[in-house]
Amino acid sequence: MLDVRQISMASPGRGLFDFLNVVDYLYGDDPAYIRPLDIELKDRLNPRKNPFFEHGEGVMFCAYRNGFAVGRCTATVDRGHLERHKDATGFFGFLDTTNDEEVARELLARAESWLRSKGMKRVRGPLSLNINEEMGCLIEGFDKPPYVLMPHHRSYQGNLIEKAGYAKTKDLYAWRYLVGEPNARVRRAHEEIKSLPEVTSRTMSLKNLEKDVELFVDVYNDVWSDNWGSVPFTRSEGRKMAADFKLLLVPEITCIVSIHGEPAGVALALPNLNDLVRDFDGKLFPLGLPKLLWRLKVEGPKSARLILLGIRKEWRSMRRYAGLSAFLYAEMNDGGRRIGIREGELGWTLEDNGRINAGIQTMGAKIYKKYRVYEKSLLAGASA
């Protein structure tokens, strides 16, 4: 018998334990799976600790068969998304199930019912909470471990979502990049930008981290404002980001480029936390923290994920600054090489963002994973 239970994010009780630990059963024999740190997930799902909940709300679900947890899911409404897009769309996320059509269908049905009760007319997912966190269901690249803040799924998961009545709305790409000597075209563009007297660049500052993260958020909100599904970061989310970065940020793989003293573009990579905690089983305490600090600060990370690289709109169309993106790519490559980073992941990127994808290919990166985002109408009698 299947039993799907709703779990309050504000007071989850024992349900949170099952929500976190069901992945051990689902992925226990998957060599590519890396369990995220429980402490980080608990904070993200806690309305008192995550500023997402200043403009959003959500609920968790766990599915049980004969009293044993066999799947999980969340449903969220993001008022920031609704204000920007006015599409009455809510989200499902954290969908992880056994290879059982009933489990996936019933979990999604509960998420859909909750979203209807909030006035939503369409559901999109998987999105962990909103578009600024993990997004998409893995559809290619199951043999490679996920990078930090990227999802991982079993090969059957996408098929189960489709059987529950969902259809593709967008695919996302993750790109693998080997650190080395940039090609001649990229290096030439880098040198041309570097020679311009009005252009300066620097890394993010750990001493002024909150201020630099605020700058990063401001540029991000400008760069991505026209992208599909984009939602701006709030100031509260920026402050939370700065607090989270105090341990993880490595300045050598960040870059802020300014024109006439005004920030024009940013690039931000983070050490691949998953590679550093893959043997922690989600537990940072009591032994995980000293191991993490040793691996991060003494041994140094060997891989990193480029989360953002973007140029403000006002500079994109100026031919004089056409090489800004290549300049940032080269700066990140060189910074990573200096500290011993050997490879990285770039992304995600949208499948139909031709300009960005072409630039990444120019750097020598190759698509090695694909993720799919699905949608379904919540109106009676409507198709996906």
C-alpha positions as CSV (number, residue, x, y, z in Angstrom):
1,M,0.0,0.0,0.0
2,L,1.3,3.5,-0.9
3,D,1.0,6.3,1.5
4,V,2.0,9.9,0.6
5,R,2.4,12.2,3.6
6,Q,2.7,16.0,3.6
7,I,5.5,17.5,5.6
8,S,5.4,21.0,6.8
9,M,8.7,23.0,6.2
10,A,8.0,25.1,9.2
11,S,7.7,22.1,11.6
12,P,8.8,19.0,9.7
13,G,9.4,16.7,12.7
14,R,10.4,13.1,11.9
15,G,9.3,13.7,8.3
16,L,12.5,15.7,7.6
17,F,14.6,12.7,8.6
18,D,12.8,10.5,6.0
19,F,12.9,13.2,3.4
20,L,16.7,13.5,3.7
21,N,17.6,9.9,4.2
22,V,15.4,8.3,1.5
23,V,18.2,9.0,-1.0
24,D,20.4,6.3,0.7
25,Y,17.8,3.7,-0.4
26,L,17.3,5.2,-3.8
27,Y,21.0,5.8,-4.8
28,G,22.8,3.4,-2.5
29,D,24.2,1.4,-5.4
30,D,24.7,4.3,-7.7
31,P,28.5,5.1,-7.9
32,A,27.9,8.5,-9.4
33,Y,25.6,9.8,-6.7
34,I,27.0,12.2,-4.0
35,R,24.8,13.0,-1.1
36,P,24.5,16.7,-0.4
37,L,25.3,17.9,3.1
38,D,22.3,17.6,5.4
39,I,23.1,20.8,7.2
40,E,22.9,22.7,3.9
41,L,19.7,21.2,2.8
42,K,18.1,21.6,6.3
43,D,18.9,25.4,6.1
44,R,17.5,25.7,2.6
45,L,14.2,24.0,3.5
46,N,13.8,26.0,6.7
47,P,11.6,29.1,6.3
48,R,13.4,30.7,9.3
49,K,16.8,30.4,7.6
50,N,16.3,30.7,3.9
51,P,15.4,34.2,2.5
52,F,13.6,32.5,-0.4
53,F,10.7,32.2,2.0
54,E,10.4,35.9,2.2
55,H,8.8,35.7,-1.2
56,G,7.9,32.1,-1.5
57,E,6.3,29.2,0.3
58,G,6.4,25.4,0.0
59,V,5.7,22.0,1.3
60,M,7.4,18.6,1.3
61,F,6.0,15.1,0.6
62,C,7.3,11.6,1.3
63,A,5.9,8.4,-0.2
64,Y,5.9,5.3,1.9
65,R,5.2,1.7,0.8
66,N,4.4,-0.6,3.7
67,G,5.8,2.1,6.1
68,F,9.1,2.4,4.2
69,A,10.1,5.6,2.5
70,V,10.4,5.1,-1.3
71,G,10.3,8.7,-2.7
72,R,10.1,12.4,-2.0
73,C,9.0,15.6,-3.7
74,T,8.4,19.3,-2.9
75,A,6.0,21.9,-4.2
76,T,6.7,25.6,-4.1
77,V,5.2,28.9,-5.1
78,D,7.6,31.8,-5.8
79,R,5.9,35.2,-5.7
80,G,9.0,36.7,-7.2
81,H,8.4,34.5,-10.3
82,L,4.7,35.3,-10.4
83,E,5.3,39.0,-10.2
84,R,7.8,38.9,-13.1
85,H,6.1,36.4,-15.4
86,K,2.4,36.6,-14.4
87,D,1.9,33.0,-15.6
88,A,0.3,31.3,-12.5
89,T,3.1,28.7,-12.5
90,G,4.2,26.8,-9.4
91,F,7.1,24.3,-9.1
92,F,7.8,20.7,-8.1
93,G,11.3,19.8,-7.0
94,F,13.5,17.3,-5.1
95,L,11.8,14.5,-7.0
96,D,13.6,11.2,-6.2
97,T,11.7,7.9,-6.4
98,T,12.0,4.2,-6.9
99,N,11.4,2.9,-10.4
100,D,7.7,2.8,-9.7
101,E,5.2,4.7,-11.9
102,E,2.7,4.8,-9.0
103,V,5.2,6.4,-6.6
104,A,6.1,9.2,-9.0
105,R,2.5,9.8,-10.1
106,E,1.1,10.0,-6.6
107,L,3.9,12.3,-5.3
108,L,3.4,14.6,-8.3
109,A,-0.4,14.5,-7.8
110,R,0.0,15.7,-4.3
111,A,2.3,18.5,-5.3
112,E,-0.2,19.5,-8.1
113,S,-3.1,19.5,-5.6
114,W,-1.3,21.7,-3.2
115,L,-0.3,24.1,-6.1
116,R,-3.9,24.3,-7.3
117,S,-5.0,25.3,-3.7
118,K,-2.6,28.2,-4.1
119,G,-4.2,29.3,-7.4
120,M,-1.6,27.9,-9.7
121,K,-2.6,26.9,-13.3
122,R,0.6,25.3,-14.4
123,V,3.4,23.3,-12.7
124,R,7.0,23.2,-13.8
125,G,9.9,21.2,-12.6
126,P,12.1,19.8,-11.2
127,L,13.2,23.0,-9.5
128,S,14.5,22.6,-6.0
129,L,12.8,25.8,-4.7
130,N,13.0,28.2,-7.7
131,I,15.1,28.8,-10.8
132,N,18.1,30.1,-8.8
133,E,18.7,26.6,-7.3
134,E,19.1,23.1,-8.8
135,M,16.9,22.7,-11.9
136,G,16.1,19.9,-14.3
137,C,16.0,16.2,-14.4
138,L,19.1,14.5,-15.6
139,I,18.5,12.8,-19.0
140,E,22.1,12.3,-20.2
141,G,25.4,11.8,-18.3
142,F,24.3,9.4,-15.6
143,D,27.8,7.9,-15.1
144,K,29.3,11.2,-14.1
145,P,29.0,12.6,-10.5
146,P,27.1,15.9,-10.1
147,Y,29.0,19.1,-9.4
148,V,28.0,21.4,-6.5
149,L,24.4,22.6,-6.7
150,M,23.6,20.4,-9.7
151,P,21.0,17.5,-9.5
152,H,21.5,13.9,-10.2
153,H,18.8,11.3,-11.0
154,R,18.4,7.7,-12.0
155,S,17.9,7.1,-15.7
156,Y,14.2,6.2,-15.2
157,Q,13.2,9.4,-13.5
158,G,12.5,11.5,-16.5
159,N,10.3,8.7,-18.0
160,L,8.3,8.5,-14.8
161,I,7.7,12.3,-15.0
162,E,6.4,12.0,-18.5
163,K,4.1,9.1,-17.6
164,A,2.6,11.4,-15.0
165,G,1.4,13.6,-17.8
166,Y,4.3,16.1,-18.2
167,A,6.0,17.3,-21.4
168,K,9.3,18.9,-22.1
169,T,9.5,22.6,-21.9
170,K,13.3,23.2,-21.9
171,D,16.6,21.3,-21.9
172,L,19.7,22.5,-20.1
173,Y,23.3,21.8,-20.9
174,A,26.3,21.2,-18.5
175,W,29.7,21.6,-20.1
176,R,32.9,19.8,-19.2
177,Y,36.1,22.0,-19.4
178,L,39.7,20.9,-19.0
179,V,41.9,23.6,-17.6
180,G,44.9,24.4,-19.8
181,E,46.1,26.9,-22.4
182,P,43.2,28.7,-24.0
183,N,43.2,28.6,-27.8
184,A,44.7,31.4,-29.9
185,R,41.4,33.1,-30.6
186,V,40.5,33.3,-26.9
187,R,44.0,34.4,-25.9
188,R,44.0,37.1,-28.6
189,A,40.7,38.5,-27.3
190,H,42.0,38.4,-23.8
191,E,45.0,40.5,-24.7
192,E,43.0,43.0,-26.7
193,I,40.7,43.7,-23.7
194,K,43.6,43.7,-21.3
195,S,45.3,46.5,-23.4
196,L,42.3,48.8,-23.1
197,P,43.1,51.6,-20.6
198,E,39.6,52.0,-19.4
199,V,39.2,48.3,-18.5
200,T,40.3,46.9,-15.2
201,S,39.7,43.6,-13.5
202,R,40.1,42.1,-10.0
203,T,39.0,39.1,-8.0
204,M,36.3,39.1,-5.4
205,S,37.5,40.2,-2.0
206,L,37.1,38.1,1.1
207,K,37.6,41.2,3.3
208,N,34.7,43.0,1.5
209,L,32.7,39.9,0.6
210,E,29.3,41.2,1.4
211,K,29.8,44.3,-0.7
212,D,31.2,42.2,-3.6
213,V,28.4,39.7,-3.5
214,E,26.0,42.6,-3.6
215,L,27.8,43.8,-6.7
216,F,27.6,40.3,-8.2
217,V,23.9,40.1,-7.5
218,D,23.3,43.5,-9.1
219,V,25.2,42.4,-12.3
220,Y,23.5,39.0,-12.3
221,N,20.0,40.6,-12.1
222,D,20.9,42.8,-15.1
223,V,22.6,40.1,-17.2
224,W,19.8,37.5,-16.8
225,S,16.7,39.7,-16.6
226,D,15.6,38.7,-20.1
227,N,16.3,35.0,-19.8
228,W,13.6,32.3,-19.8
229,G,12.1,32.0,-16.3
230,S,14.6,34.3,-14.6
231,V,13.9,35.6,-11.2
232,P,16.1,38.3,-9.6
233,F,18.0,37.7,-6.4
234,T,16.8,39.8,-3.5
235,R,19.2,41.7,-1.1
236,S,18.4,39.2,1.6
237,E,19.4,36.3,-0.7
238,G,22.6,38.2,-1.5
239,R,23.4,38.5,2.2
240,K,22.8,34.8,2.7
241,M,25.0,34.0,-0.3
242,A,27.8,36.1,1.2
243,A,27.5,34.2,4.5
244,D,27.7,30.9,2.7
245,F,30.7,32.0,0.6
246,K,32.8,32.7,3.6
247,L,34.0,29.1,3.8
248,L,33.8,28.1,0.2
249,L,34.8,31.1,-2.0
250,V,38.2,30.9,-3.6
251,P,39.1,34.4,-5.0
252,E,41.4,33.1,-7.7
253,I,38.4,31.7,-9.6
254,T,36.3,34.8,-9.5
255,C,36.6,38.0,-11.6
256,I,35.0,41.4,-11.7
257,V,35.7,43.5,-14.8
258,S,35.0,47.2,-14.8
259,I,34.9,49.8,-17.6
260,H,35.7,53.4,-16.5
261,G,35.4,52.2,-12.9
262,E,31.9,50.8,-13.3
263,P,31.3,47.0,-13.0
264,A,30.6,45.7,-16.4
265,G,30.9,41.9,-16.1
266,V,31.4,39.2,-13.5
267,A,32.5,35.6,-13.4
268,L,32.1,33.3,-10.4
269,A,33.2,29.7,-10.0
270,L,33.0,27.7,-6.8
271,P,35.2,24.8,-5.7
272,N,33.3,21.6,-6.5
273,L,32.1,20.9,-2.9
274,N,30.7,17.5,-4.0
275,D,34.2,16.3,-4.8
276,L,35.3,17.3,-1.3
277,V,32.5,15.6,0.6
278,R,31.7,12.6,-1.4
279,D,32.7,10.2,1.4
280,F,30.8,12.2,4.1
281,D,27.4,10.5,3.6
282,G,25.8,14.0,4.0
283,K,27.2,14.5,7.5
284,L,29.5,17.4,8.2
285,F,29.8,16.8,12.0
286,P,31.7,15.7,13.9
287,L,34.5,14.5,11.6
288,G,33.5,16.0,8.3
289,L,34.3,19.7,9.0
290,P,38.1,19.2,9.7
291,K,38.3,17.0,6.6
292,L,36.6,19.6,4.5
293,L,38.8,22.4,5.7
294,W,41.9,20.3,5.1
295,R,40.8,19.4,1.5
296,L,39.7,22.9,0.7
297,K,42.5,25.0,2.4
298,V,45.5,22.7,2.4
299,E,45.2,20.1,-0.4
300,G,43.2,22.6,-2.5
301,P,40.2,21.8,-4.8
302,K,40.9,20.0,-8.1
303,S,37.6,20.9,-9.8
304,A,35.2,23.8,-9.8
305,R,31.9,24.9,-11.3
306,L,31.5,28.1,-13.2
307,I,28.2,29.3,-12.0
308,L,28.0,32.7,-13.7
309,L,29.7,34.6,-16.4
310,G,28.0,37.6,-17.8
311,I,28.3,41.1,-19.3
312,R,25.9,43.9,-18.5
313,K,23.5,44.7,-21.4
314,E,24.9,48.2,-22.0
315,W,28.3,46.8,-23.0
316,R,27.3,43.8,-25.1
317,S,26.7,45.5,-28.4
318,M,29.8,47.6,-28.4
319,R,32.3,46.3,-30.8
320,R,35.2,47.6,-28.7
321,Y,34.3,45.3,-25.9
322,A,33.3,42.2,-28.0
323,G,36.0,40.2,-26.3
324,L,34.9,40.7,-22.7
325,S,33.4,37.2,-22.4
326,A,36.6,35.6,-23.7
327,F,38.6,37.8,-21.4
328,L,36.6,36.5,-18.4
329,Y,36.9,32.9,-19.6
330,A,40.7,33.3,-19.9
331,E,41.0,34.9,-16.5
332,M,39.1,32.1,-14.8
333,N,41.1,29.5,-16.6
334,D,44.4,31.1,-15.6
335,G,43.3,31.6,-12.0
336,G,42.2,28.0,-11.7
337,R,45.4,26.7,-13.2
338,R,47.5,28.7,-10.7
339,I,45.8,27.0,-7.7
340,G,45.8,23.5,-9.2
341,I,42.3,23.1,-10.6
342,R,42.4,20.6,-13.4
343,E,38.8,20.6,-14.7
344,G,35.5,22.3,-14.3
345,E,31.8,22.3,-15.2
346,L,30.3,25.3,-17.0
347,G,26.6,25.8,-16.7
348,W,23.9,25.2,-16.7
349,T,23.0,26.9,-20.0
350,L,19.7,26.9,-21.9
351,E,19.6,24.7,-25.1
352,D,18.4,27.7,-27.2
353,N,20.9,30.3,-25.9
354,G,23.0,30.1,-29.0
355,R,25.3,33.0,-28.2
356,I,26.3,31.7,-24.8
357,N,26.7,28.1,-26.0
358,A,28.8,29.2,-29.0
359,G,31.1,31.2,-26.6
360,I,31.5,28.1,-24.4
361,Q,32.4,26.0,-27.4
362,T,35.0,28.5,-28.4
363,M,36.7,28.0,-25.0
364,G,36.9,24.3,-25.8
365,A,34.2,23.0,-23.5
366,K,32.0,20.1,-24.5
367,I,28.5,19.1,-23.4
368,Y,28.6,16.1,-21.1
369,K,25.3,16.2,-19.4
370,K,21.7,17.3,-20.3
371,Y,18.9,18.1,-18.0
372,R,15.2,18.5,-18.8
373,V,12.5,20.7,-17.4
374,Y,8.9,19.6,-17.7
375,E,5.5,21.3,-17.5
376,K,1.9,20.3,-17.0
377,S,-1.3,22.2,-17.0
378,L,-3.3,22.2,-13.8
379,L,-6.5,23.1,-15.5
380,A,-9.1,20.4,-15.8
381,G,-9.1,18.6,-19.1
382,A,-6.0,20.4,-20.4
383,S,-2.9,18.7,-21.8
384,A,0.7,19.3,-20.7
